[in-house]
Amino acid sequence: MNLTVDGATLYYEVRGSGPVLLMIPGGGGDAGYFGPIAAILADRFTVVTYDRRGNSRSPLDGPPADLVMAEQSTDALRLLETFGDEPAYVFGNSLGAVIGIDLAIRHPERVRALVAHEAPLVAALPDPEPLRLRFADIHAAYVSGGVMAAVTKMTEYEGGSEAGLPGGPELGGRLASNFGFFVGHEMPPTIQEYEPDLEKLRTSGVPVVVGVGEPRKDTMQDEIQAALAAKLGVEAVDFPSYHHGYLTAPEAFAQRLMDSIG
């Protein structure tokens, strides 16, 4: 299905019945990220997945441009509005988790509970500047050398990630084509520069689950989740199979997700 929003057309998919669960993909991802886990969760929820604007099947109305966070969270809000006025459960992974945080800050009345899984929320760190410089370095590599230079620089900083994610060549092709848009137009304004009001979120009344991949690897990502959880006054919750557990261990991940929101 498609939804026309300001400046773009959003592609989205709906499965199941029950309370709405909106699943927001991270950088480079799309609705296909959540295919395996959405099929499991559809027994309990109306699961809504989508391609974020400028990615995969959600074209922009004009040429590529930097996307500010308000555009990203407003897109999520517009999707929720198509399902009525009731607050929805929201799950976000990586950049999608940061978008979920912004949605809960701006529109807490629309979020029944938020699961923010592995949010690269630089601003949560006591000293965010070193990580901001890393992201700036990756962006500069993309500008000067293209996608492969950015991938090389990101791998250098992250020490690699899960290999051989399932999904087949169609999904893999879409994700590969999205990466340049993410590094070039999404990462600078929504990760490097984004400064959320975490105190407003903490006092909003929205239950927030800060998800961290297990086993923990003592990475910068783990440090961010610990700092974010502390600022929100909650304990971080371990989720199976590290950053992309919804793909690599969908049944265990779905159970943890359901357990975490009650």
PyRosetta script that sets phi, psi and omega in degrees:
from pyrosetta import init, pose_from_sequence

init()
pose = pose_from_sequence("MNLTVDGATLYYEVRGSGPVLLMIPGGGGDAGYFGPIAAILADRFTVVTYDRRGNSRSPLDGPPADLVMAEQSTDALRLLETFGDEPAYVFGNSLGAVIGIDLAIRHPERVRALVAHEAPLVAALPDPEPLRLRFADIHAAYVSGGVMAAVTKMTEYEGGSEAGLPGGPELGGRLASNFGFFVGHEMPPTIQEYEPDLEKLRTSGVPVVVGVGEPRKDTMQDEIQAALAAKLGVEAVDFPSYHHGYLTAPEAFAQRLMDSIG")
pose.set_psi(1, 159.8)
pose.set_omega(1, -178.2)
pose.set_phi(2, -129.3)
pose.set_psi(2, 144.6)
pose.set_omega(2, 177.9)
pose.set_phi(3, -128.8)
pose.set_psi(3, 123.8)
pose.set_omega(3, 177.4)
pose.set_phi(4, -82.1)
pose.set_psi(4, 125.1)
pose.set_omega(4, 176.7)
pose.set_phi(5, -126.3)
pose.set_psi(5, 174.7)
pose.set_omega(5, -178.6)
pose.set_phi(6, -63.6)
pose.set_psi(6, 111.0)
pose.set_omega(6, 174.4)
pose.set_phi(7, 89.1)
pose.set_psi(7, 1.9)
pose.set_omega(7, -176.9)
pose.set_phi(8, -164.7)
pose.set_psi(8, 169.7)
pose.set_omega(8, 171.2)
pose.set_phi(9, -122.4)
pose.set_psi(9, 121.9)
pose.set_omega(9, -176.2)
pose.set_phi(10, -94.5)
pose.set_psi(10, 127.4)
pose.set_omega(10, 171.1)
pose.set_phi(11, -88.7)
pose.set_psi(11, 132.2)
pose.set_omega(11, 178.0)
pose.set_phi(12, -144.1)
pose.set_psi(12, 160.0)
pose.set_omega(12, -179.5)
pose.set_phi(13, -127.3)
pose.set_psi(13, 148.8)
pose.set_omega(13, -179.1)
pose.set_phi(14, -130.7)
pose.set_psi(14, 133.8)
pose.set_omega(14, 177.3)
pose.set_phi(15, -134.6)
pose.set_psi(15, 145.5)
pose.set_omega(15, 168.2)
pose.set_phi(16, 81.1)
pose.set_psi(16, -164.8)
pose.set_omega(16, 179.6)
pose.set_phi(17, -149.9)
pose.set_psi(17, 165.2)
pose.set_omega(17, -176.0)
pose.set_phi(18, 111.3)
pose.set_psi(18, -166.0)
pose.set_omega(18, 179.4)
pose.set_phi(19, -60.7)
pose.set_psi(19, 147.2)
pose.set_omega(19, -177.1)
pose.set_phi(20, -72.2)
pose.set_psi(20, 133.9)
pose.set_omega(20, 171.5)
pose.set_phi(21, -122.8)
pose.set_psi(21, 108.8)
pose.set_omega(21, 177.5)
pose.set_phi(22, -90.7)
pose.set_psi(22, 127.3)
pose.set_omega(22, -179.2)
pose.set_phi(23, -113.9)
pose.set_psi(23, 119.9)
pose.set_omega(23, -174.1)
pose.set_phi(24, -106.3)
pose.set_psi(24, 119.4)
pose.set_omega(24, -178.0)
pose.set_phi(25, -77.5)
pose.set_psi(25, 159.5)
pose.set_omega(25, 179.0)
pose.set_phi(26, -86.2)
pose.set_psi(26, -168.1)
pose.set_omega(26, -176.9)
pose.set_phi(27, -59.9)
pose.set_psi(27, 127.3)
pose.set_omega(27, -179.1)
pose.set_phi(28, 85.5)
pose.set_psi(28, -15.8)
pose.set_omega(28, -174.3)
pose.set_phi(29, -86.3)
pose.set_psi(29, 172.5)
pose.set_omega(29, 174.1)
pose.set_phi(30, -151.1)
pose.set_psi(30, -170.0)
pose.set_omega(30, -177.3)
pose.set_phi(31, -56.5)
pose.set_psi(31, -29.9)
pose.set_omega(31, -179.0)
pose.set_phi(32, -63.0)
pose.set_psi(32, -24.0)
pose.set_omega(32, 174.7)
pose.set_phi(33, -53.4)
pose.set_psi(33, -36.6)
pose.set_omega(33, -169.8)
pose.set_phi(34, -101.5)
pose.set_psi(34, 7.9)
pose.set_omega(34, -178.6)
pose.set_phi(35, -53.1)
pose.set_psi(35, -53.3)
pose.set_omega(35, -178.2)
pose.set_phi(36, -62.7)
pose.set_psi(36, -44.5)
pose.set_omega(36, -176.6)
pose.set_phi(37, -76.9)
pose.set_psi(37, -31.7)
pose.set_omega(37, 178.8)
pose.set_phi(38, -62.9)
pose.set_psi(38, -37.5)
pose.set_omega(38, 178.7)
pose.set_phi(39, -62.4)
pose.set_psi(39, -34.1)
pose.set_omega(39, 178.7)
pose.set_phi(40, -74.7)
pose.set_psi(40, -45.4)
pose.set_omega(40, -175.7)
pose.set_phi(41, -72.4)
pose.set_psi(41, -17.5)
pose.set_omega(41, -177.5)
pose.set_phi(42, -64.1)
pose.set_psi(42, -16.3)
pose.set_omega(42, 175.5)
pose.set_phi(43, -69.3)
pose.set_psi(43, -20.2)
pose.set_omega(43, -175.5)
pose.set_phi(44, -120.0)
pose.set_psi(44, -26.2)
pose.set_omega(44, -173.5)
pose.set_phi(45, -128.1)
pose.set_psi(45, 159.7)
pose.set_omega(45, 160.6)
pose.set_phi(46, -85.0)
pose.set_psi(46, 102.0)
pose.set_omega(46, -172.4)
pose.set_phi(47, -91.0)
pose.set_psi(47, 121.3)
pose.set_omega(47, -179.9)
pose.set_phi(48, -112.1)
pose.set_psi(48, 120.6)
pose.set_omega(48, 176.8)
pose.set_phi(49, -122.7)
pose.set_psi(49, 154.1)
pose.set_omega(49, -176.7)
pose.set_phi(50, -155.1)
pose.set_psi(50, 163.2)
pose.set_omega(50, 171.4)
pose.set_phi(51, -93.3)
pose.set_psi(51, 122.2)
pose.set_omega(51, 179.2)
pose.set_phi(52, -64.7)
pose.set_psi(52, 154.5)
pose.set_omega(52, -175.6)
pose.set_phi(53, -54.7)
pose.set_psi(53, 138.4)
pose.set_omega(53, -179.9)
pose.set_phi(54, 83.9)
pose.set_psi(54, -3.9)
pose.set_omega(54, -178.8)
pose.set_phi(55, -115.2)
pose.set_psi(55, 139.0)
pose.set_omega(55, 172.1)
pose.set_phi(56, 51.0)
pose.set_psi(56, -111.2)
pose.set_omega(56, -171.5)
pose.set_phi(57, -99.2)
pose.set_psi(57, 17.1)
pose.set_omega(57, 178.9)
pose.set_phi(58, -116.1)
pose.set_psi(58, 80.0)
pose.set_omega(58, -174.0)
pose.set_phi(59, -72.9)
pose.set_psi(59, 149.3)
pose.set_omega(59, 170.8)
pose.set_phi(60, -78.1)
pose.set_psi(60, 154.8)
pose.set_omega(60, 176.9)
pose.set_phi(61, -73.0)
pose.set_psi(61, -25.0)
pose.set_omega(61, -178.6)
pose.set_phi(62, -128.2)
pose.set_psi(62, -164.1)
pose.set_omega(62, -179.9)
pose.set_phi(63, -68.6)
pose.set_psi(63, 161.2)
pose.set_omega(63, 179.0)
pose.set_phi(64, -56.6)
pose.set_psi(64, 138.5)
pose.set_omega(64, 178.5)
pose.set_phi(65, -148.7)
pose.set_psi(65, 159.8)
pose.set_omega(65, 178.4)
pose.set_phi(66, -61.5)
pose.set_psi(66, 136.3)
pose.set_omega(66, -178.9)
pose.set_phi(67, -105.2)
pose.set_psi(67, 118.9)
pose.set_omega(67, 177.6)
pose.set_phi(68, -80.5)
pose.set_psi(68, 160.9)
pose.set_omega(68, -174.3)
pose.set_phi(69, -61.6)
pose.set_psi(69, -36.6)
pose.set_omega(69, -178.9)
pose.set_phi(70, -59.3)
pose.set_psi(70, -35.0)
pose.set_omega(70, 176.5)
pose.set_phi(71, -64.9)
pose.set_psi(71, -42.3)
pose.set_omega(71, -177.5)
pose.set_phi(72, -64.6)
pose.set_psi(72, -47.8)
pose.set_omega(72, -177.9)
pose.set_phi(73, -72.8)
pose.set_psi(73, -29.4)
pose.set_omega(73, 176.0)
pose.set_phi(74, -67.4)
pose.set_psi(74, -36.3)
pose.set_omega(74, 174.6)
pose.set_phi(75, -59.4)
pose.set_psi(75, -44.3)
pose.set_omega(75, 178.0)
pose.set_phi(76, -61.4)
pose.set_psi(76, -41.4)
pose.set_omega(76, 178.1)
pose.set_phi(77, -62.1)
pose.set_psi(77, -44.7)
pose.set_omega(77, -179.6)
pose.set_phi(78, -60.7)
pose.set_psi(78, -38.9)
pose.set_omega(78, 176.3)
pose.set_phi(79, -62.9)
pose.set_psi(79, -46.0)
pose.set_omega(79, 179.8)
pose.set_phi(80, -61.0)
pose.set_psi(80, -36.1)
pose.set_omega(80, -178.4)
pose.set_phi(81, -64.6)
pose.set_psi(81, -24.4)
pose.set_omega(81, 178.5)
pose.set_phi(82, -72.1)
pose.set_psi(82, -11.4)
pose.set_omega(82, -178.9)
pose.set_phi(83, -110.0)
pose.set_psi(83, 16.0)
pose.set_omega(83, 176.4)
pose.set_phi(84, 104.1)
pose.set_psi(84, -165.9)
pose.set_omega(84, -172.6)
pose.set_phi(85, -99.9)
pose.set_psi(85, -8.9)
pose.set_omega(85, -176.6)
pose.set_phi(86, -69.8)
pose.set_psi(86, 142.5)
pose.set_omega(86, 175.5)
pose.set_phi(87, -63.6)
pose.set_psi(87, 149.7)
pose.set_omega(87, -175.0)
pose.set_phi(88, -118.6)
pose.set_psi(88, 154.7)
pose.set_omega(88, 166.5)
pose.set_phi(89, -73.5)
pose.set_psi(89, 142.8)
pose.set_omega(89, 179.7)
pose.set_phi(90, -130.8)
pose.set_psi(90, 128.8)
pose.set_omega(90, 172.4)
pose.set_phi(91, -119.6)
pose.set_psi(91, 132.7)
pose.set_omega(91, 174.8)
pose.set_phi(92, -134.7)
pose.set_psi(92, 139.7)
pose.set_omega(92, 175.6)
pose.set_phi(93, -111.7)
pose.set_psi(93, 136.8)
pose.set_omega(93, 175.2)
pose.set_phi(94, 56.8)
pose.set_psi(94, -126.1)
pose.set_omega(94, 177.8)
pose.set_phi(95, -56.0)
pose.set_psi(95, -34.2)
pose.set_omega(95, 177.2)
pose.set_phi(96, -60.3)
pose.set_psi(96, -32.5)
pose.set_omega(96, 176.7)
pose.set_phi(97, -68.1)
pose.set_psi(97, -37.7)
pose.set_omega(97, 177.8)
pose.set_phi(98, -66.1)
pose.set_psi(98, -40.4)
pose.set_omega(98, 176.6)
pose.set_phi(99, -62.4)
pose.set_psi(99, -41.3)
pose.set_omega(99, 176.7)
pose.set_phi(100, -61.2)
pose.set_psi(100, -38.3)
pose.set_omega(100, 176.7)
pose.set_phi(101, -61.9)
pose.set_psi(101, -45.3)
pose.set_omega(101, 179.9)
pose.set_phi(102, -64.4)
pose.set_psi(102, -40.2)
pose.set_omega(102, 177.4)
pose.set_phi(103, -59.6)
pose.set_psi(103, -44.7)
pose.set_omega(103, -178.8)
pose.set_phi(104, -67.8)
pose.set_psi(104, -31.9)
pose.set_omega(104, 177.6)
pose.set_phi(105, -71.8)
pose.set_psi(105, -44.6)
pose.set_omega(105, -176.0)
pose.set_phi(106, -77.7)
pose.set_psi(106, -34.9)
pose.set_omega(106, -173.5)
pose.set_phi(107, -137.4)
pose.set_psi(107, 63.4)
pose.set_omega(107, -176.3)
pose.set_phi(108, -61.2)
pose.set_psi(108, -25.6)
pose.set_omega(108, -179.5)
pose.set_phi(109, -68.2)
pose.set_psi(109, -15.1)
pose.set_omega(109, -178.5)
pose.set_phi(110, -98.4)
pose.set_psi(110, -3.6)
pose.set_omega(110, -174.8)
pose.set_phi(111, -115.5)
pose.set_psi(111, 113.8)
pose.set_omega(111, 179.3)
pose.set_phi(112, -75.4)
pose.set_psi(112, -38.3)
pose.set_omega(112, 173.0)
pose.set_phi(113, -164.5)
pose.set_psi(113, 148.7)
pose.set_omega(113, -179.2)
pose.set_phi(114, -120.4)
pose.set_psi(114, 128.5)
pose.set_omega(114, 170.2)
pose.set_phi(115, -109.0)
pose.set_psi(115, 108.8)
pose.set_omega(115, -179.7)
pose.set_phi(116, -101.5)
pose.set_psi(116, 103.6)
pose.set_omega(116, -173.4)
pose.set_phi(117, -101.2)
pose.set_psi(117, 115.9)
pose.set_omega(117, 175.6)
pose.set_phi(118, 56.6)
pose.set_psi(118, 47.9)
pose.set_omega(118, 179.4)
pose.set_phi(119, -70.5)
pose.set_psi(119, 124.6)
pose.set_omega(119, 175.9)
pose.set_phi(120, -81.5)
pose.set_psi(120, 60.7)
pose.set_omega(120, -173.8)
pose.set_phi(121, -87.8)
pose.set_psi(121, 87.7)
pose.set_omega(121, -174.5)
pose.set_phi(122, -55.9)
pose.set_psi(122, -39.0)
pose.set_omega(122, -174.8)
pose.set_phi(123, -65.5)
pose.set_psi(123, -15.3)
pose.set_omega(123, 179.7)
pose.set_phi(124, -73.9)
pose.set_psi(124, -20.5)
pose.set_omega(124, -176.6)
pose.set_phi(125, -72.2)
pose.set_psi(125, 147.7)
pose.set_omega(125, 175.8)
pose.set_phi(126, -58.6)
pose.set_psi(126, -36.8)
pose.set_omega(126, 176.5)
pose.set_phi(127, -130.1)
pose.set_psi(127, 91.9)
pose.set_omega(127, -174.6)
pose.set_phi(128, -78.7)
pose.set_psi(128, -12.0)
pose.set_omega(128, -170.5)
pose.set_phi(129, -62.3)
pose.set_psi(129, -43.1)
pose.set_omega(129, 179.6)
pose.set_phi(130, -57.8)
pose.set_psi(130, -39.1)
pose.set_omega(130, 179.6)
pose.set_phi(131, -73.8)
pose.set_psi(131, -35.4)
pose.set_omega(131, 175.7)
pose.set_phi(132, -60.9)
pose.set_psi(132, -37.9)
pose.set_omega(132, 178.4)
pose.set_phi(133, -66.4)
pose.set_psi(133, -35.4)
pose.set_omega(133, 176.6)
pose.set_phi(134, -62.1)
pose.set_psi(134, -47.7)
pose.set_omega(134, -180.0)
pose.set_phi(135, -64.4)
pose.set_psi(135, -37.7)
pose.set_omega(135, 176.7)
pose.set_phi(136, -62.6)
pose.set_psi(136, -36.8)
pose.set_omega(136, 178.3)
pose.set_phi(137, -65.1)
pose.set_psi(137, -41.3)
pose.set_omega(137, 177.9)
pose.set_phi(138, -64.7)
pose.set_psi(138, -43.4)
pose.set_omega(138, 178.6)
pose.set_phi(139, -62.4)
pose.set_psi(139, -42.6)
pose.set_omega(139, 179.0)
pose.set_phi(140, -63.3)
pose.set_psi(140, -37.8)
pose.set_omega(140, 177.5)
pose.set_phi(141, -62.8)
pose.set_psi(141, -39.2)
pose.set_omega(141, 178.4)
pose.set_phi(142, -65.4)
pose.set_psi(142, -45.7)
pose.set_omega(142, -178.2)
pose.set_phi(143, -61.7)
pose.set_psi(143, -40.4)
pose.set_omega(143, -175.8)
pose.set_phi(144, -87.0)
pose.set_psi(144, -30.7)
pose.set_omega(144, -173.1)
pose.set_phi(145, -129.1)
pose.set_psi(145, 0.4)
pose.set_omega(145, 177.2)
pose.set_phi(146, 86.1)
pose.set_psi(146, -169.0)
pose.set_omega(146, -171.7)
pose.set_phi(147, -60.2)
pose.set_psi(147, -47.3)
pose.set_omega(147, -175.4)
pose.set_phi(148, -65.0)
pose.set_psi(148, -35.4)
pose.set_omega(148, 176.7)
pose.set_phi(149, -64.8)
pose.set_psi(149, -39.6)
pose.set_omega(149, 177.9)
pose.set_phi(150, -67.1)
pose.set_psi(150, -40.5)
pose.set_omega(150, 178.0)
pose.set_phi(151, -61.8)
pose.set_psi(151, -44.1)
pose.set_omega(151, 179.6)
pose.set_phi(152, -60.8)
pose.set_psi(152, -44.6)
pose.set_omega(152, -179.0)
pose.set_phi(153, -66.7)
pose.set_psi(153, -40.7)
pose.set_omega(153, 179.7)
pose.set_phi(154, -65.6)
pose.set_psi(154, -42.2)
pose.set_omega(154, 178.3)
pose.set_phi(155, -63.4)
pose.set_psi(155, -37.9)
pose.set_omega(155, 177.9)
pose.set_phi(156, -60.1)
pose.set_psi(156, -42.4)
pose.set_omega(156, -178.9)
pose.set_phi(157, -75.6)
pose.set_psi(157, -39.4)
pose.set_omega(157, -172.9)
pose.set_phi(158, -89.0)
pose.set_psi(158, -14.1)
pose.set_omega(158, -178.3)
pose.set_phi(159, 71.0)
pose.set_psi(159, 27.5)
pose.set_omega(159, 179.7)
pose.set_phi(160, 88.9)
pose.set_psi(160, 171.6)
pose.set_omega(160, 179.1)
pose.set_phi(161, -150.9)
pose.set_psi(161, -173.7)
pose.set_omega(161, -179.5)
pose.set_phi(162, -59.2)
pose.set_psi(162, 139.6)
pose.set_omega(162, 178.7)
pose.set_phi(163, -107.8)
pose.set_psi(163, 156.3)
pose.set_omega(163, 172.9)
pose.set_phi(164, 64.6)
pose.set_psi(164, 42.9)
pose.set_omega(164, 178.1)
pose.set_phi(165, -61.7)
pose.set_psi(165, 138.6)
pose.set_omega(165, -179.6)
pose.set_phi(166, -69.3)
pose.set_psi(166, 164.6)
pose.set_omega(166, 177.8)
pose.set_phi(167, 139.8)
pose.set_psi(167, -20.8)
pose.set_omega(167, 176.2)
pose.set_phi(168, 84.4)
pose.set_psi(168, 173.7)
pose.set_omega(168, -173.4)
pose.set_phi(169, -66.6)
pose.set_psi(169, -30.8)
pose.set_omega(169, -178.6)
pose.set_phi(170, -65.4)
pose.set_psi(170, -50.1)
pose.set_omega(170, 177.4)
pose.set_phi(171, -63.6)
pose.set_psi(171, -44.6)
pose.set_omega(171, -179.5)
pose.set_phi(172, -58.6)
pose.set_psi(172, -39.3)
pose.set_omega(172, 179.0)
pose.set_phi(173, -65.4)
pose.set_psi(173, -40.5)
pose.set_omega(173, 178.7)
pose.set_phi(174, -65.5)
pose.set_psi(174, -43.5)
pose.set_omega(174, -177.9)
pose.set_phi(175, -64.5)
pose.set_psi(175, -39.9)
pose.set_omega(175, 178.7)
pose.set_phi(176, -62.4)
pose.set_psi(176, -40.2)
pose.set_omega(176, -178.7)
pose.set_phi(177, -72.5)
pose.set_psi(177, -22.4)
pose.set_omega(177, 179.7)
pose.set_phi(178, -79.5)
pose.set_psi(178, -21.5)
pose.set_omega(178, -169.1)
pose.set_phi(179, -61.6)
pose.set_psi(179, -41.7)
pose.set_omega(179, -179.9)
pose.set_phi(180, -63.1)
pose.set_psi(180, -38.1)
pose.set_omega(180, 177.5)
pose.set_phi(181, -65.2)
pose.set_psi(181, -40.7)
pose.set_omega(181, 178.7)
pose.set_phi(182, -61.2)
pose.set_psi(182, -52.7)
pose.set_omega(182, -176.6)
pose.set_phi(183, -68.4)
pose.set_psi(183, -37.6)
pose.set_omega(183, -175.0)
pose.set_phi(184, -80.5)
pose.set_psi(184, -34.4)
pose.set_omega(184, -169.9)
pose.set_phi(185, -128.2)
pose.set_psi(185, -13.5)
pose.set_omega(185, -179.6)
pose.set_phi(186, -107.2)
pose.set_psi(186, -43.9)
pose.set_omega(186, -173.7)
pose.set_phi(187, -60.1)
pose.set_psi(187, -46.2)
pose.set_omega(187, -177.2)
pose.set_phi(188, -59.5)
pose.set_psi(188, -52.6)
pose.set_omega(188, -175.9)
pose.set_phi(189, -78.4)
pose.set_psi(189, -25.6)
pose.set_omega(189, -171.7)
pose.set_phi(190, -103.1)
pose.set_psi(190, -12.6)
pose.set_omega(190, 177.0)
pose.set_phi(191, -120.1)
pose.set_psi(191, -56.1)
pose.set_omega(191, -177.7)
pose.set_phi(192, -63.1)
pose.set_psi(192, -45.2)
pose.set_omega(192, -167.1)
pose.set_phi(193, -103.4)
pose.set_psi(193, -10.4)
pose.set_omega(193, -172.8)
pose.set_phi(194, -70.7)
pose.set_psi(194, 130.6)
pose.set_omega(194, -178.7)
pose.set_phi(195, -127.7)
pose.set_psi(195, 88.8)
pose.set_omega(195, -178.4)
pose.set_phi(196, -77.8)
pose.set_psi(196, 157.5)
pose.set_omega(196, 175.4)
pose.set_phi(197, -89.3)
pose.set_psi(197, 86.8)
pose.set_omega(197, -175.8)
pose.set_phi(198, -69.7)
pose.set_psi(198, -26.9)
pose.set_omega(198, 175.8)
pose.set_phi(199, -66.8)
pose.set_psi(199, -38.4)
pose.set_omega(199, 176.6)
pose.set_phi(200, -63.4)
pose.set_psi(200, -40.1)
pose.set_omega(200, 177.4)
pose.set_phi(201, -65.8)
pose.set_psi(201, -42.5)
pose.set_omega(201, -177.9)
pose.set_phi(202, -59.9)
pose.set_psi(202, -35.5)
pose.set_omega(202, -176.8)
pose.set_phi(203, -100.0)
pose.set_psi(203, 8.5)
pose.set_omega(203, -174.7)
pose.set_phi(204, -76.2)
pose.set_psi(204, -19.9)
pose.set_omega(204, -173.9)
pose.set_phi(205, 89.3)
pose.set_psi(205, -5.6)
pose.set_omega(205, 177.3)
pose.set_phi(206, -79.6)
pose.set_psi(206, 120.8)
pose.set_omega(206, 174.7)
pose.set_phi(207, -65.6)
pose.set_psi(207, 128.8)
pose.set_omega(207, -179.0)
pose.set_phi(208, -120.4)
pose.set_psi(208, 127.3)
pose.set_omega(208, 173.2)
pose.set_phi(209, -105.3)
pose.set_psi(209, 121.4)
pose.set_omega(209, 175.8)
pose.set_phi(210, -94.3)
pose.set_psi(210, 109.3)
pose.set_omega(210, -176.7)
pose.set_phi(211, -95.5)
pose.set_psi(211, 137.0)
pose.set_omega(211, 177.9)
pose.set_phi(212, -130.2)
pose.set_psi(212, 139.0)
pose.set_omega(212, -178.0)
pose.set_phi(213, -69.4)
pose.set_psi(213, 142.9)
pose.set_omega(213, 175.6)
pose.set_phi(214, -116.0)
pose.set_psi(214, 148.6)
pose.set_omega(214, -1.3)
pose.set_phi(215, -72.1)
pose.set_psi(215, 144.2)
pose.set_omega(215, 178.6)
pose.set_phi(216, -66.7)
pose.set_psi(216, 142.7)
pose.set_omega(216, -172.2)
pose.set_phi(217, -117.4)
pose.set_psi(217, 11.1)
pose.set_omega(217, -178.9)
pose.set_phi(218, 55.8)
pose.set_psi(218, 41.5)
pose.set_omega(218, 178.4)
pose.set_phi(219, -96.3)
pose.set_psi(219, 174.7)
pose.set_omega(219, 174.8)
pose.set_phi(220, -59.4)
pose.set_psi(220, -35.0)
pose.set_omega(220, 178.9)
pose.set_phi(221, -60.7)
pose.set_psi(221, -44.0)
pose.set_omega(221, 177.8)
pose.set_phi(222, -62.8)
pose.set_psi(222, -38.6)
pose.set_omega(222, 179.4)
pose.set_phi(223, -64.4)
pose.set_psi(223, -39.6)
pose.set_omega(223, 178.4)
pose.set_phi(224, -63.1)
pose.set_psi(224, -44.8)
pose.set_omega(224, -177.8)
pose.set_phi(225, -63.8)
pose.set_psi(225, -39.5)
pose.set_omega(225, 178.0)
pose.set_phi(226, -63.2)
pose.set_psi(226, -42.4)
pose.set_omega(226, -179.7)
pose.set_phi(227, -67.9)
pose.set_psi(227, -40.7)
pose.set_omega(227, 179.3)
pose.set_phi(228, -64.4)
pose.set_psi(228, -46.5)
pose.set_omega(228, 179.6)
pose.set_phi(229, -59.6)
pose.set_psi(229, -41.7)
pose.set_omega(229, -179.9)
pose.set_phi(230, -62.9)
pose.set_psi(230, -41.4)
pose.set_omega(230, -179.3)
pose.set_phi(231, -68.5)
pose.set_psi(231, -27.2)
pose.set_omega(231, 179.6)
pose.set_phi(232, -93.2)
pose.set_psi(232, -5.3)
pose.set_omega(232, 178.7)
pose.set_phi(233, 72.0)
pose.set_psi(233, 33.5)
pose.set_omega(233, 178.7)
pose.set_phi(234, -128.7)
pose.set_psi(234, 169.7)
pose.set_omega(234, 174.1)
pose.set_phi(235, -98.0)
pose.set_psi(235, 134.3)
pose.set_omega(235, 175.8)
pose.set_phi(236, -64.0)
pose.set_psi(236, 143.5)
pose.set_omega(236, -177.8)
pose.set_phi(237, -111.1)
pose.set_psi(237, 129.8)
pose.set_omega(237, 178.1)
pose.set_phi(238, -74.2)
pose.set_psi(238, 134.2)
pose.set_omega(238, 174.2)
pose.set_phi(239, -118.7)
pose.set_psi(239, 145.1)
pose.set_omega(239, -174.0)
pose.set_phi(240, -64.6)
pose.set_psi(240, 145.0)
pose.set_omega(240, 163.1)
pose.set_phi(241, 68.7)
pose.set_psi(241, 37.3)
pose.set_omega(241, 169.5)
pose.set_phi(242, 58.0)
pose.set_psi(242, -138.8)
pose.set_omega(242, -162.9)
pose.set_phi(243, -71.3)
pose.set_psi(243, -33.1)
pose.set_omega(243, -177.2)
pose.set_phi(244, -117.0)
pose.set_psi(244, 41.7)
pose.set_omega(244, -176.7)
pose.set_phi(245, -62.4)
pose.set_psi(245, -26.4)
pose.set_omega(245, 178.1)
pose.set_phi(246, -65.2)
pose.set_psi(246, -21.5)
pose.set_omega(246, 176.2)
pose.set_phi(247, -94.9)
pose.set_psi(247, -42.9)
pose.set_omega(247, -172.1)
pose.set_phi(248, -86.5)
pose.set_psi(248, -22.8)
pose.set_omega(248, 178.6)
pose.set_phi(249, -144.0)
pose.set_psi(249, 62.6)
pose.set_omega(249, -169.7)
pose.set_phi(250, -61.5)
pose.set_psi(250, -38.1)
pose.set_omega(250, -177.7)
pose.set_phi(251, -67.5)
pose.set_psi(251, -47.2)
pose.set_omega(251, 179.0)
pose.set_phi(252, -66.1)
pose.set_psi(252, -37.9)
pose.set_omega(252, -179.7)
pose.set_phi(253, -66.5)
pose.set_psi(253, -42.9)
pose.set_omega(253, 179.7)
pose.set_phi(254, -61.4)
pose.set_psi(254, -40.9)
pose.set_omega(254, 179.5)
pose.set_phi(255, -64.8)
pose.set_psi(255, -42.8)
pose.set_omega(255, 178.7)
pose.set_phi(256, -63.7)
pose.set_psi(256, -39.6)
pose.set_omega(256, 178.9)
pose.set_phi(257, -62.2)
pose.set_psi(257, -46.6)
pose.set_omega(257, 179.8)
pose.set_phi(258, -65.2)
pose.set_psi(258, -40.5)
pose.set_omega(258, 178.5)
pose.set_phi(259, -62.9)
pose.set_psi(259, -36.6)
pose.set_omega(259, -173.6)
pose.set_phi(260, -72.9)
pose.set_psi(260, -24.1)
pose.set_omega(260, -179.3)
pose.set_phi(261, -105.6)
pose.set_psi(261, 2.0)
pose.set_omega(261, 173.3)
pose.set_phi(262, 78.7)
pose.dump_pdb("model.pdb")
